[in-house]
Amino acid sequence: MRKTKKTLKLLLVSFLALSLLLVGCSNNNEAGGDAGSPSEGDSKKDTLVFGRGGDSTSLDPISTTEGETFKVTKNIFETLIEYGDQDTTLHPGLAEEWTTEDGLTYTFKLRQGVKFHDGTDFNSEAVVFNFERWMNGNADDFPYYSMFGGYKGEEGHVIKEVKAVDEHTVQFVLNRQQAPFLKNLAMSPFGIASPAAIEKHGDKFRENPVGTGPFKFVEWKPNDRIVIEKFEDYWMEGYPKLNKVIFRAIPENSARLNALVNGEIDLMDGVNNSDEATITGNDNLQVFQRPSMNVGYLGFATNRAPFDNKLVRQALNHAIDKEAIIESFYGGQAEPAKNAMPPSIEGYNDDIEAYPYDLEKAKELLAEAGHPDGFKMDLWAMPVPRPYMPEGMKVAEVIQESFRKIGVEAEIQSVDWATYLDKASKGEFDAFMLGWTGDNGDADNFLYTLLDKDSIGSNNYSQFSNDELHDVLIEAQTEPEQEKRNELYKKAQEIIHDEAPWVPLVHSTPLLAGGKDLENFLAHPTGSDTLTKVEFK
């Protein structure tokens, strides 16, 4: 009997040891909590939870210019050319090299051995398919429209033809030279998608994205989360480092920070500047600065009264105290804007004198415009925090009070983010708060994209049309010498300043925050962050 008990004890000890070993071997966080924390301390986290201010409006990048979409799609799709880690210099992407002799014909050698997430091959025919889809676009493809002068057959269209020379060589023939052509190709909207997936899903492709990127799409729960996971057949050996990324929509900046402090998320954008000291004082957290390349603005519907009168628009420019807004809501991490593009962009016109904060001058201009007693208007405030506008409703209240002092009664309105963008793009708002984070580091991406008459219906939400400005911007697009382009863009800014379709408010330095164990996260100035090399210590 004693021998039997001893044997049972040995069996029990062996069983427990084996169980502990199996638990240790299987201890990864794949089925764990949101923040990817392992259940035991020995395993490395491999799930990143990224808290952001709003949900994406689409996962087909060509169908929007909205930054929350690009945060996700940048990691699902890849472009022919990629930007640098924290700038807009040009580097190989799906194209390993490219050449041009005359600025009208570009030849791209494509990367070989690349697969789409559905297992189909990336090749020159796939590139042609995507550009044909975009060139023959519709109302949903406005990034293409505004970057390449319209669709196929229209007078201003830049691209004449895209053709497959062989399986791994593609050639672009242009109708006219376009100085920022290569930089445009690197923009997030022009991620190459699987032709098979587009044909399979049709209009539902925006909910079923398939690219060649480091992560593949898993699920989308609207206004809650989007999940992407490691693509095992990714062409870059050893990457991505993470197994999974979860993008969580948490609208309030303070709530997002609480989630970070509590370990519910690993990374957040939209940090209130007033919270920076709290983060730096927490040994478990770190702050990331996004290189500034943006503008926050108040736009006017220039095609409707009274905003069709330049004097009214100039008066409202004089009525806003930008310094006070920056002091109250940006914690010194912003500078007042006087132009529609930031000083970091080549061709910026620093000789332009800003509209001073001058209420008496504002009243004089209103009287001259035929509104001595002011008028009533709607002021639309952004419902979500953005890098250039962290607290839209509070900024709107400050503007409302400023306008009241010159007799203008502004009623603040708001609506959900997707509806806000849709209505603004159709010119349905009297005045609206918005902004822009540059896509490619070129002046064209601000001035032509946001304020040229070609962009009405896409990104020119002010419906602003000026023939003189259009001629200058088209000339700047086709001018190959950068110094001459710079002079043209300076002239364009003079026209915009005088016409005042906006009140340019701020250029901000956006802040993000994450756990101290987060490594190799590099915030990109475009706002589209590549997570390929991100990992946890």
N, C-alpha and C positions, 0 to 999 in steps of 0.2 A: 504493500500500500504506500509506504514512504517513497519507494522508487517511482511509483506512478505519479505522485504529487510533484516530485522534483522535475519529472519529464514535462508535466503540464506547465510548470512555472517557466521552464526554458522555452517552451513553445509560445507561451503568452508574451514573454519578453521579446522574442524574435519577431512575433507578429506586430507588436507595438513599434519596434524599431523600423520594420519595413513600412508600416503605415506612415510614420513620420518622414521617412525618406521620400515616399510617393507624394505626400503633401508638399514637401519642399520642392520637388521637381516640377509639380504642376502649379506652383504658386506664381501665376502671372495675373495681371489685373484685367484680363479681357472681359471677365464677367463682373468686375468690381464696380465701385461707385463712379460717379461722373468724373471726378478729378483724377482718375487713373491711379489711385493709391493702392499699392499692393497690400494684401491682407497680412503679410509678414514683412519684416524690415529688410530681408535679404534680397528681394527681387527688385529689378529696376523698372520704374514706371515706363510705360510705352504708349499711353493714351493721353493726348493733350486736349483739355477742354478750354475753348476760346470763347470768353464772354464778350458779346458785342451789343450795340445799342438797338439794332433792329434786325428783322428777318430779311433775307434776300427776296427780290421781286421775281427772279427767274434764275434758272441755272444754265440757260443758253446765253453765253456772254454777248453774242451779237445783238441780242434783243433789248439791251438796256445800257445806260451809262451810270448806273447806280452802284456805289461803292460796296455795299453789303453783298451784292452779287459777286463782285470780283474777288472779295476776300476768299470765297469758296472756290470759284471757277479757276482762279490762278493756280490752284493745286490739282485740278482735274484735267485742264487743258494746257497745251504748250503752243507757243507761237514760233514762226520761222526764225525770228531773231529775238534774243532776250536782252533785258537791261542788266546793268551791273548790280551788285548786291545792294548798294545803297545810293545809286545814281542812275542816270538814263544814258550812260555810255552803252554802245552796242556790242553784243557778244553772240557767238553761235548759239542757236537753239535747235529747232528741228532741221534747220539748214546749217551745215558745217562751215560753208563759205559762200560768198557771193561776189559778183563782179559786174561792172558797168563801164562802158566806154564813152557814151554820149549822154547819160542821164535819162535816156528814153527806153533803153533795153537793159533789163537786169536778169542775170542768170544765177540761179541758186543750186548748189550741190547739196542734196538732202542726206541726212543721217540715215545709215542703213541699219537693218535689224530692229527697227522700232515697231512695236505693236500697239494697237488700240486696246482699250480695256475689254472689248468684246472678242479679242483674239484675232481680228482682222489686221492686215498689214497697212502700215503707213507708207505711202509712196507719192510720186508726183501726181498720179490720178486723183488721190485724195485731196491734195492741195487745190487742183483745178476744180474739183467738185465743190469744195467750200467756197472758193471765190466766185464761181458761177452762181452758187446759191445767194451769195451776198450781192453780187453785181446786178442780179435780176430781182432785187429785194422788194420788200413791202414795207408797210408802215412800222413794222417791228424791228427793222434792221437799220435804225437811224444812226448808230455809230459809224457804219460803213458810209452812209450817205454824207454825213458831215465831215468825215476824214478824207474821202476821195471824190468830193465835188459832185455827188449825185449818183444815180444808177446808170447802167449801161444804156447808151443811146441819148442821154441828156447832154446838153451843151457843155457843161462844166466837168463832165466825168473824166477822171484822171487816167484810169486803166482802160486801154484799148483791148488787150487780150492777155489771157493767162494760158499757157500751153505746156504740155508734158513733152519734153525733148526725148527723154528715156525714162526708165523706171525711177531713177533717183536724181533727175535733173528737171527743173521747172524754170520757165522763162516768162517774165512779165514784160509786155510792151506797152508803153504809156502813150497817151494822146498828147500830153504836154509834160514838161519837166515839173516835178514837185520836190522842192528842196527837203521837206521832212518825210519823204516817202518811206525810207528805211525805218525811221523812228515810229512812224505810224504802224508799220507791220508788227512792231514789237508790243503794241498796246494790247491790253487784256481782252478786248472784244474780239480780237482776231485769232483766238485759240482754234487750232485745227481739230475738227470733230470727225468722228467715224461716219463715213457716208452710209454704211450699212445701218447704223443706229438711227440716223436721220430718216432714212427711208422706212425703217421699221416703226418709229414712234411718231413721225409727222409732227403735228402741232404739240404733241405731248413730249417732244424732245426736251423742252425747257424743264421738265420734271424728271427726265431720265437721261442725264448728260453722260456722254462717253467720249473721252479724249485719250491722250497718250501720257498724261501727267503722272507724277509719283503716287497719287492717291486716286482711288476709284470711288464712285458714288455708291452709297448704301441705302440711306433713307432720308426723307424730309418730312418732318412734322411741322406744318406751318405755324409760325409765331412761337415756336418752341425750340427745335433743334434740327440741324443738318449733320449727318454722320458720313464721313468718308474714311476709307481704310487703305492700308498699304497695297499697292499694285505689285504683286510678286514678280511680274515679268518686266518691270521698269528697266529701261535701257542703261541707266546710270548705275553701275555696279556698286552694291553696298548701301544703296539709298532706296527709299527714305529710311530714316532712323526710327521714326515713330511707327507704331502698328495701326493707330487709329487717331482721328481728330474729330472732336465733337464741337460744332459751332452752336452756342446757346444764345438765344435772344433774350436779353435782360434790359429793358428800355431805360431804367433809371441808373444814372452813373453811380449814385451812392449805393444802390442795391447791388450793383455789379461789384463794387469795391468790397462790400460786406461778404459777398460770395467768394471773393478772392481771399480775404482774410480768414474765412472759415474753411478754406480748402475745397470748396465746391467747384471752383474753376482754377485753372493754372495760369491764365493769361487774360488780360482785359484791355480793351481800348477805351477811349473816351474818358480818361481820368480828369476829374475836375482839378484845375490848377491849385485850388485851395487845399486839395488833399495830398499834394506832393510831399509835404513835410511828414504827414502821417505814414506814408509809404516808406520814405527813406529812413524813418525812425523805427521801422519794423524789421528786425533781423532776418525774417523769413521772406522778405519781399525785395524787389528791385524795380527801378524805373527805367523805361526805355524812351528815348526821344526820337520822334519821327522827323527826318529832315524836312524843313518847311518848303512846300511848293504848292501853296493854295491861296484862295481868296474867298472870304465870306462877304456877301453883299445883300443889299435890299434892291430888288428889281422892280421896275414899273412897267405896266402894260402901255407901251408907247403908242398903241393903235386905238386907244379909247380916251375920251375926255375924263378928267382934265390933264391926264398924263401924256397926251399927244402934244402938249405945249412945253417946249423946251424950258421956258422960264419957270414953270411950275416945278419941273424936275430939278432945276438948279436951286430953287428956293428950298426944296426938301433936303438937298445936299448940305446947305448951310445950317439946317436945323438939327443936325445930329452931332452930339458930342462923343466922338469916337474914343478919345482918351479916357473919358469917364467909363465907357463900356468896357474898355480893356482893363482898367483898374479894378472894376467890380467883378468881372467874370473870367478874366484870362490870367490873373496872377502874374502879370509881367511877361507871359509867354506868348506875346503877340505884338505886332506893330500896326499902327493905323495905316489903312490903305488909301491911296490916292489914284491908283490905276487899276485896270481890270486884270492885271497880271502881277505876280510878285517880283521883287527885286532880284531874286535868284535866277530869273530867266533872262537869257541874253537878248538884248534889244530893249530892255526896260528904260523908260524915259524918266530920269530923275529930275529933269529940268521943269517938269510940270509942277505948278503950285497947287497944293490941295485947296479945296473949298474950306475956308476957315469956319469954325463954329460961330455963327453970327446971326442971332435971331432977328435983329433989326434989318439986316440985309435980306433975310428970308422974307420978312413981311413986305419989304419994298418990291421984291420980285413978284410976290403973289399979287400985290396991287397992280403992278404993271401988266400982269397976265390976266387981269380982270376978276381977281378973287380977293378983294380987299378984306373981306370978312372970313376968308378961309373956305373950307368945303368939308364934306363928309366922305369917308372912304373906308374900305375894308383893308386890314393889314393881316396878311396870312403868316402865321408863325409855324416854324418847323416842329413836327410832333416828336422827332427823335433827335438825340444828340449827334452831332457830326464833328469831325476834327476842327473845322473852321467855325463851328457854332455849337459849343458844348451845352449851352442853356438857352435854347431858342425862345421859349416863352418869356423868360425873364428879360432877355434883350428886347423882345417885342414890347414889353411893358415900359421899358425906358424910352424907346422910340415913340411910343404912344404919348407919353408925357411930354416929350420934346415937341411933338407936332401940336399938342394942345396949346402950347405957349404961343404959337403963331396962328391960332384959329382953326387948325385942321383937326377934325374929330376922326380919329382912326379907331374903328371897332376891330378888335383882335379876333381872328378866326383860326381854326385849325381842323385837321381831319387826319385819318390814318395815312401813313407814309406813302403807300402805293397810290392811293387816290390823290394825295397831295401832288406827287410828281406828274401824274396823268393830267390833272386839271391845269397845273402850271404850264405844262408843255403845250397845252391847247390855248393858252392865253386867257384863262377864265378868271384870273385874279387881278384886282386893281394893283396891289403891291404885295410882294412876297419875299420872304427871306430864304436865301439859298446860298450855295457856294460851289466851288469847284476845286478839286485836287488834280493837278496836272497829270496827264497820262504819259507824256513823252519828253518833257523838258524843253519844248519848243514854243516860241511865242504864238505860232499858228494855232496851237492847241488851246490857247486861251482866247485870242482875239477873233480868229475866224470861226472857231467852233462855237463860241458863246454869243457873238454879236454880229456876225455877218448875215446878210439876208438869205444866203443859201442855207443857213442853219435854222431858219424859222420852221417850226414843226418838229425840230429835234432838240437841240440844246439852247437855242435862242429863245428863252422863255419870255423875254421882254417884247418879242415880235418886232424888234428894232430893225429898220431897213434904211440904209444910207448908201446911195450909189457911189459917192466919193470914197467912202470907207471900203466898199467892195472892190473897187478898182485897185486901191492901194494894197489890199490883202492878197488879191490874186497875183499882182505883180510880185509881191514878196514871196509867194509860193513858188513862182517860176524862176526867181533870181538865184543863180548858183552861188554867188559870192556872199558870204555871211555878213561882211561889213555893210554891203549895200542893203541886205535884208534888214539889218538892225536899224538903219536910217528910215526905211519904209515903216517898220513897226513903231518907231518913235513918232512918225507922222500920224499913224493910225491912232495912237494913244491920245494925241492932241485932239483929233476929231471926236473920239469917244468922250474925252473929258468935257469938251464944249457941249456936246449933245446930251450928256448926262442921262443915259438910259438906266443907270444904276446909281445907287450910293455905294461905292466900294467901302466896306467897313474895316476888315482886318485881314492880315496875313498871320496865321497862327503857327506856333510850334507845338504840334499835338504830342500828348504824353500817353504812354501805355504803361502797364504794370504787370509783373508776373512773379512767380515764385523764385526764390533764390537758386533753386535747383535747376532752373531752365537754362539751357545752353544753346548757343549758335542761332538765337533769334535776332534777325537784323530787320528793323522796321524800314520799309521802303518809302521813299517820298511820294510815290504814286498812291499809296494806301493799299496796294495789292501785295501782300506778304507771301513769299515762297517759304513753305515749311519743310522743304526737302531735307535740310540738314539739322533741323531742330531736334534736340534730345534732352533727356534729363540726366543730371549727374548720377 
